[in-house]
Amino acid sequence: MAGRKRTPDAVKQLAGTAQPCRMNPDAPIAAEGVAEAPEWLSARAAEIFADLAAITDRMRIASPDDVAMLALLASRLEEIEACTAVIEDLGRVYQTVGSTGAVMHRARPEVGMRNEAMRHAQALLAEFGLSPAAR
């Protein structure tokens, strides 16, 4: 389907923009409750997951059905932290010597990894309505 994503009915009701003619009678209903962190998450990612679960609970959009997406977001945010730590310790660039003997400066791989993780995390935050524009 082309165009904008549909706004969930629950979001329309929370925003006060719900119109009966634009509601989806067949919309899936998410289970109520707060998601639990899956076992495969690292300790730091589990902490981030708990924070995200608390935020979504306060916003009244929490659901145990969102475990996979929240875990993915928590994992990406942890990856951003790890890449940032490497960049802060070792810098954004490193030096190599080319075939001609010239010293070249190259971007650390962690810079690109962090950029990709940030783009993905931003998209996931928007999916949950956790960015200013999404709210």
Secondary structure, DSSP 4 states (H G I P E B T S, - for coil): --SSPPPPHHHHHHHT---GGG--TT---PPPS-PPPPTTS-HHHHHHHHHHHHHHHHTT---GGGHHHHHHHHHHHHHHHHHHHHHHHH-SEEEEE-TTS-EEEEE-HHHHHHHHHHHHHHHHHHHTT-STTT-
